[in-house]
Amino acid sequence: MSSHGYDSAELGKRLRRIEGQVRGIERMVEEDRYCIDILTQIGAAMTALESVGLRLLDEHVSHCVADALAAGDPDAAREKTAELLSAVQRFAKAR
């Protein structure tokens, strides 16, 4: 478990699987596969990355924001809340 509350080994494993998916898409392009099949795989890779992003957002709330609120430091709580809102906005724009 990382100091930021997420399981870095688990996320690393998931990201390596996504990396494999992307390499598979590259091979599909090189092999001149049907465009709809490639688009289907791109969608699956994007969904997998979104899942990782949502997991990280959840861990940020459960660990970083919760710890800042529990500490009773208003400045730290404002900082972590602002980070969360900014991350949610970036994540929403990417979708």
Summary of the structure (lengths in Angstrom):
residues: 95
radius of gyration: 17.5
end to end distance: 28.1
largest distance: 58.2
contacts: 239
relative contact order: 0.12
helix: 85%
strand: 0%
